[in-house]
Amino acid sequence: MLTDFKECEAKLRSGDLPGAEAACARILGSQPDAPEGHLMMTRIKRSRGDFDGMLSHARKADALTPFRPDVTLAFIEALTFCGRTAEAIERLSALAGRAPDDAALLLRIAEGFIQLGLFEEAGSVYAKARAKAPADPDVLYNSATAAIALGDMDRAEGWLNAAIKARPGDYDAYYNRSTLKKQTPDHNHIGEMEGLLKAGIPDHKGAIQLFYALFKEYEDLGDWDAAFAHLQRGANLRAGMMRYRVDDDVAAMAEIEATFGAAFARGIPAASPEPGPIFIVGMPRTGTTLVDRILSSHNAVESLGEINDFALALTRHTGPVTSKSELIRATATLDFDALGASYLESTRGRGRDSVWLIDKTPANFLYLGLIARALPTARIIHLERGAMDSCFAIYKTLFRMGYPYSYRLEDLAAYYLAYRSLMAHWHGLMPGRILDVRYEQLVTEPETEVRRLLDHCGLDWQADCLNFHSNRTPSATASAAQIRQPLYTSSVGHWRHFEEQLTPLSDRLNEAGVSL
């Protein structure tokens, strides 16, 4: 059996999923009660997009070893992928209650809470981990990330400083620390980080994180040339580590337009005035988090943050596919009532009481036709921002996951143009269903725009929506620090500080007829 396990692991690592599944099936054929075999099959089924199969094997492994934390965590992950959010939270809470004082295990449990958007629960688990291992750099770093989401920037800074002291090579901690507040001539970390770069960074990932951190701090000080030089080096290095072709995403958006046309639109039901989910979409860094905070300051609304529940529901209902093209074609013929019910079960399982729940996932703009078809009660809000400010705000952000087009200016331009085309398509397909909100108008005429937002959602006026910066609910986005501040307009036209360096981007947008 050990040979079969080694073969299975090797095939899984190489991407030979059919071969891995066949090897794992041999293990389970001879030993059907082997929990390790079911755990391995759980990983394989996940990689194949077979989430029902993933859950089936994870459940069997958990039943065979009910008190083994790593198996329980795999089971919880499978429940999450299958939209069984309420059961996932219940199981995770139970595990947190009985877990031994093992810092590594507590970190994994806390990470599970974070993935479910439960930052206060994660913070409590991190507190247990700190009591057990107060100087552990992983515990300190992860405690800081939870504190950032909860808006406690001072405590986050203290833990990041302690993490760096304990492990000077934790370059991600340097990057996170740079984002917590605006640096000043008297308080910054530029000398420290430049010294690290000069001494040499042993891995590219660490160098990238320092380059982005230095960009942020030089930008805060208004040293535009030094800032961009570091940003460009970091972005180029990050792009060079990725296997990404923007043409694939551009082609996928074109196929979405071709697939979801007038015939599909005839099946879209009329928008219902009843309460329902609120989708906030657009390119990242365009004000989606700001609108999320404004609306969730209303006493009838709660935010789920950036979640992947709709994309996961789609994947469950289409089943395993081998390409983006196959996925797009499959989604056009789904049982849309079942899709909507699956999404609502997943989001309601997150334990929020409000009937109005915000899904602030920018990339949901890809699915707007499906959202309108499956969820008649959905409100859709689309954030727009000046083209150059929008693209530059994306380019200067080091994303933890997703947005692979953001590290080359030419890729960024190509993706942005395809996005604009797709949004125009959705507007033409279902006029009046999508509310466009411009970031520049929102920050200069807040009351007017907030009233538009509330009217679109069918919500009554509440002045608290203008005091969104007092909203204490967690936020784990790249804007976690900014949304704790009142509205400001300094980001409007900010790209012009880097106008010369951004010429390749502005030229491409100009050629396409996009106003800058």
Secondary structure as the mmCIF struct_conf table of DSSP 4:
data_model
#
loop_
_struct_conf.conf_type_id
_struct_conf.id
_struct_conf.beg_label_comp_id
_struct_conf.beg_label_asym_id
_struct_conf.beg_label_seq_id
_struct_conf.end_label_comp_id
_struct_conf.end_label_asym_id
_struct_conf.end_label_seq_id
HELX_RH_AL_P HELX_RH_AL_P1 LEU A 2 SER A 14
TURN_TY1_P TURN_TY1_P1 GLY A 15 GLY A 15
HELX_RH_AL_P HELX_RH_AL_P2 LEU A 17 SER A 30
TURN_TY1_P TURN_TY1_P2 PRO A 32 ASP A 33
HELX_RH_AL_P HELX_RH_AL_P3 PRO A 35 SER A 47
TURN_TY1_P TURN_TY1_P3 ARG A 48 GLY A 49
HELX_RH_AL_P HELX_RH_AL_P4 PHE A 51 LEU A 64
BEND BEND1 THR A 65 THR A 65
TURN_TY1_P TURN_TY1_P4 PRO A 66 PHE A 67
HELX_RH_AL_P HELX_RH_AL_P5 PRO A 69 PHE A 81
TURN_TY1_P TURN_TY1_P5 CYS A 82 GLY A 83
HELX_RH_AL_P HELX_RH_AL_P6 THR A 85 ARG A 98
BEND BEND2 ASP A 101 ASP A 101
HELX_RH_AL_P HELX_RH_AL_P7 ALA A 103 GLN A 115
TURN_TY1_P TURN_TY1_P6 LEU A 116 GLY A 117
HELX_RH_AL_P HELX_RH_AL_P8 PHE A 119 LYS A 132
TURN_TY1_P TURN_TY1_P7 PRO A 134 ALA A 135
HELX_RH_AL_P HELX_RH_AL_P9 PRO A 137 ALA A 149
TURN_TY1_P TURN_TY1_P8 LEU A 150 GLY A 151
HELX_RH_AL_P HELX_RH_AL_P10 MET A 153 ALA A 166
TURN_TY1_P TURN_TY1_P9 PRO A 168 GLY A 169
HELX_RH_AL_P HELX_RH_AL_P11 TYR A 171 SER A 178
TURN_TY1_P TURN_TY1_P10 THR A 179 THR A 179
BEND BEND3 LEU A 180 LYS A 181
STRN STRN1 THR A 184 THR A 184
TURN_TY1_P TURN_TY1_P11 PRO A 185 ASP A 186
STRN STRN2 HIS A 187 HIS A 187
HELX_RH_AL_P HELX_RH_AL_P12 ILE A 190 ALA A 199
BEND BEND4 PRO A 202 ASP A 203
HELX_RH_AL_P HELX_RH_AL_P13 HIS A 204 ASP A 220
TURN_TY1_P TURN_TY1_P12 LEU A 221 GLY A 222
HELX_RH_AL_P HELX_RH_AL_P14 TRP A 224 GLY A 240
TURN_TY1_P TURN_TY1_P13 MET A 241 MET A 241
HELX_RH_AL_P HELX_RH_AL_P15 VAL A 246 THR A 259
BEND BEND5 PHE A 260 GLY A 261
HELX_RH_AL_P HELX_RH_AL_P16 ALA A 262 ALA A 265
TURN_TY1_P TURN_TY1_P14 ARG A 266 GLY A 267
HELX_LH_PP_P HELX_LH_PP_P1 ILE A 268 SER A 272
BEND BEND6 GLU A 274 GLU A 274
STRN STRN3 ILE A 278 VAL A 281
BEND BEND7 GLY A 282 MET A 283
TURN_TY1_P TURN_TY1_P15 PRO A 284 ARG A 285
BEND BEND8 THR A 286 GLY A 287
HELX_RH_AL_P HELX_RH_AL_P17 THR A 288 SER A 296
TURN_TY1_P TURN_TY1_P16 SER A 297 SER A 297
BEND BEND9 HIS A 298 HIS A 298
TURN_TY1_P TURN_TY1_P17 ASN A 299 ALA A 300
STRN STRN4 VAL A 301 SER A 303
BEND BEND10 GLU A 306 GLU A 306
HELX_RH_AL_P HELX_RH_AL_P18 ASP A 309 THR A 318
BEND BEND11 THR A 322 SER A 323
HELX_RH_AL_P HELX_RH_AL_P19 LYS A 324 THR A 331
TURN_TY1_P TURN_TY1_P18 ALA A 332 THR A 333
BEND BEND12 LEU A 334 LEU A 334
HELX_RH_AL_P HELX_RH_AL_P20 PHE A 336 ARG A 348
TURN_TY1_P TURN_TY1_P19 GLY A 349 ARG A 350
BEND BEND13 VAL A 355 VAL A 355
STRN STRN5 TRP A 356 ASP A 359
HELX_RH_3T_P HELX_RH_3T_P1 PRO A 362 TYR A 367
HELX_RH_AL_P HELX_RH_AL_P21 LEU A 368 ALA A 374
TURN_TY1_P TURN_TY1_P20 PRO A 376 THR A 377
STRN STRN6 ARG A 379 GLU A 384
HELX_RH_AL_P HELX_RH_AL_P22 ALA A 387 TYR A 395
TURN_TY1_P TURN_TY1_P21 LYS A 396 LYS A 396
BEND BEND14 ARG A 400 GLY A 402
HELX_RH_3T_P HELX_RH_3T_P2 PRO A 404 TYR A 407
BEND BEND15 ARG A 408 ARG A 408
HELX_RH_AL_P HELX_RH_AL_P23 LEU A 409 LEU A 429
BEND BEND16 MET A 430 MET A 430
TURN_TY1_P TURN_TY1_P22 PRO A 431 GLY A 432
BEND BEND17 ARG A 433 ARG A 433
STRN STRN7 ILE A 434 ARG A 438
HELX_RH_AL_P HELX_RH_AL_P24 TYR A 439 THR A 444
BEND BEND18 GLU A 445 GLU A 445
HELX_RH_AL_P HELX_RH_AL_P25 PRO A 446 CYS A 457
TURN_TY1_P TURN_TY1_P23 GLY A 458 GLY A 458
HELX_RH_3T_P HELX_RH_3T_P3 ALA A 463 SER A 470
BEND BEND19 THR A 473 THR A 473
BEND BEND20 THR A 477 THR A 477
TURN_TY1_P TURN_TY1_P24 ALA A 478 ALA A 481
HELX_RH_3T_P HELX_RH_3T_P4 GLN A 482 ARG A 484
BEND BEND21 GLN A 485 GLN A 485
TURN_TY1_P TURN_TY1_P25 SER A 490 GLY A 493
HELX_RH_3T_P HELX_RH_3T_P5 HIS A 494 PHE A 498
TURN_TY1_P TURN_TY1_P26 GLU A 499 LEU A 502
HELX_RH_AL_P HELX_RH_AL_P26 THR A 503 GLU A 511
TURN_TY1_P TURN_TY1_P27 ALA A 512 GLY A 513
#
